[in-house]
């Protein structure tokens, strides 16, 4: 895996997953698709989110059901690949093709994007 340096700190990244939208969070995209929320094109039609109501519902679901924890490491990218290969992390697609749910989740997200492209752009 390439060392991708983030311009945001951990707090900002986690906050975006909890309060942002599916266009900027693969976690939100995945959870929304699994929860059956309708993905829609927004703005000029290039970004896709679950709309105001869907994103609010997803934020509430995450507040009720999702928890985050972390362990400090100087070079976290060195252990990421190892953890992904050893643990069952069905929602993680990156480096995780060996997971039995990978192809189903990939297809579910692709179907949601395709449906969104077929619908009119939301305001």
N, C-alpha and C positions, 0 to 999 in steps of 0.2 A: 504494500500500500504506500502511496506517496504521502509524504508529510505535508498535509494541508494545514497551514496556519490560519486560524480564525482571527478575524479582526475584532471579535466580540469576546467578552469574558463569559465564564460559565453561567453566571447569574442572568445575563442578558439572553443567552441562548435558550436556557430553560424557560425563562419568562415568555419568550416568543413562542415556544412550543405550547405553552399554556394559554396565552392570550392573543397570539397572532392569527394567521389564517393558513389554509392549505397551500396557497401559492408559495409560501416561504417556509413551510415545515412539512417534511416528508412524514413525520410522525402524525401530524394532524390529517394529512391526506390519507394515510393508511387507516387510522382510527375511524375517520368519517366514512370511508368506503366500507369498512367492516360493519359500521353501525347503520348502513343503508341511507346515509344522507346524500342528497342530490348535488353533485358537482356541477358548477355552472361557470361559463366564461363571464368575466367581468371587465369593466373598464373598456379598453379598446379591443378586447376579445382574446388577448394573448395569455392573460393570467386566469387561473381557475381557482375558485374558492367554493365553499358551501353556502355562500350568501350570508347576509347578516343574521338571519334566524338560525340557519344551520351552524354557522360558526359559534353563535351564542350557545346553542344546544350542546355542541361539542365541548366548548369551554366548561360548561356546567358538568357534563359527563366526566370530563377529566378531573375537575375539582372534587367530584364525588368518588372517583374510582382509580385515578392514576397517582402514583407516588414516584418520587425521584430520590435517588441517593447516589453518592459518588465517593470515590477514594482518591486522595491526592497522589499523584505520581509526577515525577519530573518529565518523563517522556511517555505519556499515555498511549501514543500510537504504537509503541512496542508491544504492549499487552493486548491491544484491541483485537488483532488477528487471532491471537491465542484464545482469548475468551470466546470469540465468535465460533471458532472451530470446536471448542469444548462444551459450550453451553447450548441449550435449546432456546434460541432467540427467534421465534417465528416471525416477529414483526420487523426484524432487521434484514434488509435485502442485500446490502453491501457486503461482499465477501461471504455470502451465506447461501450459495446455490445448493449446497448439500442438505439444507433443511427441507423437510418434506412439504412444508407449507409455502416455500419460495415461489414455485410456479403458479400456485393458486392465487397467492396474493398479488403477484406480478400481473396476472390475467385480470383479476378483479379491479385493480387500479387502471389498467389499460381500457377496460370496458367503461369505467366511469368517465375517463377522459374522452373516449369516443362518443359516448352519449352527450357529454357537455358540448362537444364540437357540433353536434346535430341540433342542439337547442339554440334559441336566440340568445344574444348577449343580455345578461341581467344588468339592471341599473344599480 
